[in-house]
Amino acid sequence: MDKKIAIIASYLHPIRQKHLIDWYIDFSSNRKTVSLFLGSKSNKIPIAKNYKINNKREFYKYQFYNLFQSRRFSEKQNRIQPLINYKPEIIHLITSNAFQAIEPILENKKIQLIVSFRGFDINVFPYQSEENLKLTRKIFERADKLHFISYALRDSAIKLGANPDKCMVIYRSIQIDKANGLQINDLPEDHRLLILSVGRLVWEKGFLYALETMSILKNKGFDFQYQIAGSGIDREMINYHIKRLRIENEVSLLGELSRVDVKKKLQAAQIYFQPSLSEALSLSLIEASYYGLPIISSEIGGIPEVVKNNVSGFLSAPCNPEGYALNFIRLMENKDLRYQMGQSGYKIVQNLFSRQGELQKWDNFYEQLCR
């Protein structure tokens, strides 16, 4: 593998997208011809280079450089000069929203383009406007390969016009330490059962239906805690419905947690809840299964590729608090079932979602591309 590869994102949130940063570190550790470029500088991600000119000092620096070299570039080319200087032979957009920023360099038809799609960019973005749909199809056309993190997402892209021959699926992954056996922390006799969700506080995650589910469980006399870890634009709306449903003593919004703190919460919980309305392939579900939590979730998008219904959790139609509540009662009243489903989920993650397995698939893919 000796071709120069630029792995590009518009921005990577140091906490929310740490899995992508870890993936890049693992993937590039033994490869001198691979570099990570971000559209915005971040001191928290020092391994990345910056491909956009985001301040006046840098802008004038590259203007002077172009003048000195007697070269003329458009304003768009000036903005991506660091990437142009790198002279990549392969570009891999790990977030598709970087496409428009790097379009000038793609005028070189010899550059091979790989674009990864992770959920919002297929399930929501193309449906927001006709312009978004045209841009999505433009990306489909220019890319040499289209990568999707689930088969459900791939199938949705094909319906939007993606060429099936360009499409491939490689699951996202987590680090797995097979030396450590599964340890399921079940409910101590003197504690309330802990239900956990991890996700952005946005409509796609379906938290309104989660709150209505908790209200049903409370009214049926069940004693529990429900904690949501995450931040987002719908926090005030969610707070309003917590008060409206009078479940302030049962529900807590934890805000955005570090990966270490998320791990602690997963290890302390007894059930994981994912009532999503749109989902490509949830990393939180993978992590919850790895830590031995039985899952209650909507049956939508790529979720059934992680959670096997009646095996590692219970899946039901989205927007269905009554259905979720019935599944919760089945797990709340059966400790052995919680343990069995947790064990099954742990095995599924080991088989399908290990970092070693993902890296091997990317190795094979890049080796073929570089021949």
Stockholm file with secondary structure:
# STOCKHOLM 1.0

chainA/1-371         MDKKIAIIASYLHPIRQKHLIDWYIDFSSNRKTVSLFLGSKSNKIPIAKNYKINNKREFYKYQFYNLFQSRRFSEKQNRIQPLINYKPEIIHLITSNAFQAIEPILENKKIQLIVSFRGFDINVFPYQSEENLKLTRKIFERADKLHFISYALRDSAIKLGANPDKCMVIYRSIQIDKANGLQINDLPEDHRLLILSVGRLVWEKGFLYALETMSILKNKGFDFQYQIAGSGIDREMINYHIKRLRIENEVSLLGELSRVDVKKKLQAAQIYFQPSLSEALSLSLIEASYYGLPIISSEIGGIPEVVKNNVSGFLSAPCNPEGYALNFIRLMENKDLRYQMGQSGYKIVQNLFSRQGELQKWDNFYEQLCR
#=GR chainA/1-371 SS CCSCEEEEESCCCTTTTHHHHHHHHHHHTTCTTEEEEESSCCTTCTTCEECSCCSHHHHHHHHHHHHHTTCCCCHHHHHTHHHHHHCCSEEEESSGGGTGGGGGGGGSTTSEEEEEECSHHHHTHHHHCHHHHHHHHHHHHHCSEEEESSHHHHHHHHHHTCCGGGEEECCCCBCCCTTSCCCCCCCCTTSCEEEEEESCSSGGGCHHHHHHHHHHHHHTTCCEEEEEEBCCTTHHHHHHHHHHTTCTTTEEEEECCCHHHHHHHHHHCSEEEECCSSCSCCHHHHHHHHTTCCEEEECCTTGGGTSCBTTTEEEECSSCHHHHHHHHHHHHTCHHHHHHHHHHHHHHHHHHCBHHHHHHHHHHHHHHHTC
#=GC SS_cons         CCSCEEEEESCCCTTTTHHHHHHHHHHHTTCTTEEEEESSCCTTCTTCEECSCCSHHHHHHHHHHHHHTTCCCCHHHHHTHHHHHHCCSEEEESSGGGTGGGGGGGGSTTSEEEEEECSHHHHTHHHHCHHHHHHHHHHHHHCSEEEESSHHHHHHHHHHTCCGGGEEECCCCBCCCTTSCCCCCCCCTTSCEEEEEESCSSGGGCHHHHHHHHHHHHHTTCCEEEEEEBCCTTHHHHHHHHHHTTCTTTEEEEECCCHHHHHHHHHHCSEEEECCSSCSCCHHHHHHHHTTCCEEEECCTTGGGTSCBTTTEEEECSSCHHHHHHHHHHHHTCHHHHHHHHHHHHHHHHHHCBHHHHHHHHHHHHHHHTC
//
